[in-house]
Amino acid sequence: MESLKNNFSAKIISFNDFKWLLKAVSKSWYFFLLFPIIFFFLGLYYKHKIVPNYASKIEILLKSNDVYDYQENIYSNVGFYNYYGDVTNQIRIITSYDLIEQTLSKLDFSKSYFIEGRLNTKEFFNGMPFDISINILDNNLYEKPIDFKILDENKYSISYELQGEKVIRTHHFDSTEISVDYSINSNLSKSFNIENSIGINYKVVIHSMNYWVRRILSNLKVNNVEFTSILSLELNDEVPIRSKIFLDSLAQVYINYTIQNQFKINENTLRYINVQLDEVVSIMDSIEYDLQNVRDKKGILDIDKESNEYFRDLMTHESLKRQLKLKNKSLISLKDYILTVQDENVIPPSIFIMDDDIYLDQSISKFYQSQLKKVDLKYGVKKEHQDLLKLNESIANQRRDILNYIDNTEKALEQKIIDEENEIKHFKKLVRNVPKSERELEAINRKLEVSERLYTFLLEKRANTYIARSGIIPQTKVIEKARLLGRIDNDSESLTYLFILFGLIAALILSILKHLVFNKIETITEISSVSDFPILGGVPLIDMEEDVLLAEIISKSNFAESLRNIRTSMSFFNGNETDNKLKSFLISSIHPGEGKTFMSVNLSRIISRTGKKVLLVDFDLHKPKIHKVLKLDTKIGNSNFLSGSVSLNDLIQEFEENLFVLPCGVVPPNPSELVLSDRVDQIIEYAKDNFDYLFLDTPPVGYVSDGLYLSSKVNSSIFVMNVKKANNKGIAFIEDVVKKNKIKSVGLILNGIKFKKWSYYGKYGYGYGYGYGYGYGQEKE
C-alpha cells in the first residue's frame, strides 16, 4: 500500500491535479463568461485602431541572354557577364542608400495625408480634396503632424506644435505664402464638394529624404530565388499602391544603372578606334603624297621582277618592324592606362594590337572586372569595409603583375625590332644595284599596302562596334511587375478569434491565481494535501447548534458519526504525557466563529458517553460561550477561581452523566493576566485526580495568545478550521505558531463540510482524516 502511494505521488500530473483545476474553473465560471466578451470587444477596438500593413512584390532577372553572338564576344572580353552574375553585389547595389535616394527623387512621397476620425487616423495616398506644395525652411517641421482644415472655398488653416509652442496660421488657396517655417501653396480639387470637406480634420506630415530612405531600407527585403539569377524584391507599406509605385520605379532605376556600363564600354571602344583611324589616314595621305611625287619626278611606271622580289622581302621586314613598333606603342598606351586608371574611368579600350597575346588579354579582362566590382561595391559599403580593402589589395597585385609583363614584352619587342632592322640592312644591300627611283617607288607602295590593311581592319572593328551599340539592351529586366500580395498582418476574422482565445486564457490564469491565493479548504482531502499535521476528522455542516446538543448526539446521522470517528482518532492521538491517566486537550482556532466551542462541547459529550469522566473548562475569558450553549449558570466560574476568590469544587457543574463543566463565570477585566496565574496548574492537577479527559476551550490564537500559553499545560492541541475560513494561509499560520511555540502534539479538525462534499467521504470513509498511523473505527453504542 505504501509503495502504491509513493508511485502515485511520483506522477507529474495526477487525477487530483485535474480535480483541483476543475474546481478552480468551476468556482470562477463567471470569468469564462465575462472575459471572452470583454476581449471580443477589445479585439474589435484593436482591429479598428490597428494600421493595416500590405506587401508588394517584384522580380528582376539579373542576366538576360537576349544578345547576338558578336555582342556576347564584346561583353565577355571585359568580363561583363561574370560581373552581373554576382548576386550578392547586386543586392547590395539595390539596397544602397544612393540608389534608393535616386528612386525617391523621381517620386513625390514627401507628403502624407491623413483623415482623423473618432477612433483612428487613416492615411490616404490620393483622392484628397486638396493638394499641397510645400518647401520646409525649418528642419524641425519634418515628421511633425500638421492639422489642416478647410475653412471655405478660399481659405484654409494649418496648425502644428513646434518647440513646445502651438502655431496656427490661415492661408488662401491657389496662392504661394511664406512664413518663417515654410513656403506653401495649396490647391483645391475641382471634383470634390467643398461643403462636405469643411469640418473634417485632415493631417499632413512632411517627410525628409532621409526619413524615406531609412523607412524603405527597413521595410525592403531582397532575396535571391534559389538556383536562379532572379532577385525577388518585397516592400511593406501601409498604403498598397505606394509600395507598388516605388518597386516599379526602383526596378527601372536599377535597370538604367546597369545599362550605363554597357554604353560606357561601347563609347570607349569607339573613341579608341577613331583615334587609330585618324592616325592611319594621316599616314596613308603622307604615303600617297610621296608616291605621287616620285612618279611625277622619275616617270617610273614599273619595276623589274628581280627588284620586286628584293623589295618584297625588304618591305616584309619593314612591315614587321612597323607592326612591332605599333605593338610597342600599344603597350606603352596600355601601361599608361594601368598606371593612371581611376574609379571614375575604369573602362579601357577593347582593342589593342596584341591579339596573339592570350595571357595579356585575360589579365586585362580580369583587372577591369575587379575595377568594376570596386566601383559598384562603393555604393553599398564604407571605405574601411573589409571586402573593399581586400579588393584594393587584389587590384594592386594585378596591376603590378601586368606592368611586369608589359615591361618584359617591351624588351622582347625591342629585341625583335633590332633583328628586323638587321634584316632590312641585309636586303638593302641586295637592292643597291636597283635604280634608286624604283626602290623608292616600291618602298612607298609597300608602306601604302600596310597602311591600307590596318585601315580596313579598323573600319571593320568600328562597324562591328556601331552594330553592337544599336543592339544594346539591359542585361537585367523585370520578369514580374510589382503586384500586391495583400495584408501581412492578421486578418480581421482570425484577429477576433485570437482575442477571444486571449480572453479564455486570461480567465483560466485568473481562475488559477484566484484559487491559489483565495482558495478555501472544503474537504479532508484538500486539508491533508496542504498540511503535515494529523487530520483527526471532519464535521458536516449543520443548521443550529442548539438542536444538536441532545437529539443528534445519539443518532446515526452523519454529524454523530463524524464525532465518533474523531473520538476514535483522539484515542490514538499521542500527547506529551502518554503515560498519565488523564488525556488533556486544548481546543482552539485561528478566527472566531470557526466552531471551537461547538467542537469542545460535542467532543466532551461524545467521549462522556463511553463512560469516561470528562471535564470541560471554558478558558475563553474574553468572549465565553460554553455557558450559553449548555445554558449554565454564569454567575461564578473559572474567572473566580483564577482570581483566588472561590474553591474549585464549588464551581464545577455536572451537565450530564460523566460530563462536568467549569464555565467562565463573570468576564474579568484582565483575562490574559488570569491565564498566566499559577492556579491554572491546580485545575490541571485536579483533573488528573478526578477525570479521564480534560478539554480546554480557549480564545482564537489568531487574536489572543492565551491558547498558546495553555498549550504547554495539556497533552495535545486541536485546532478547528471552518471551511468558510480555512485556506493555505491559515495552515501556514498554524505551522508558524506551532514552530515558534514548540507545540509538540497538534491535530486538525475541519468543520462545516457541505453535504455535497460530505458524500464523498461517506463513500470512501475517513482514511484521509487519520491516515497517519492513529487508526480509525467506530465505537458501538
Beta strands, then each sheet from edge to edge (+ up, - down):
strand 1: 54-61
strand 2: 111-116
strand 3: 121-124
strand 4: 130-136
strand 5: 145-150
strand 6: 155-162
strand 7: 165-172
strand 8: 177-178
strand 9: 182-188
strand 10: 202-206
strand 11: 220-224
strand 12: 230-237
strand 13: 477-487
strand 14: 535-540
strand 15: 583-589
strand 16: 614-618
strand 17: 653-656
strand 18: 659-662
strand 19: 693-697
strand 20: 716-722
strand 21: 746-753
sheet 1: 11+ 12- 1+ 13-
sheet 2: 3+ 2- 10+ 5- 6+ 7-
sheet 3: 4+ 9- 8+
sheet 4: 14+ 21+ 20+ 15+ 19+ 16+ 18+ 17-
end
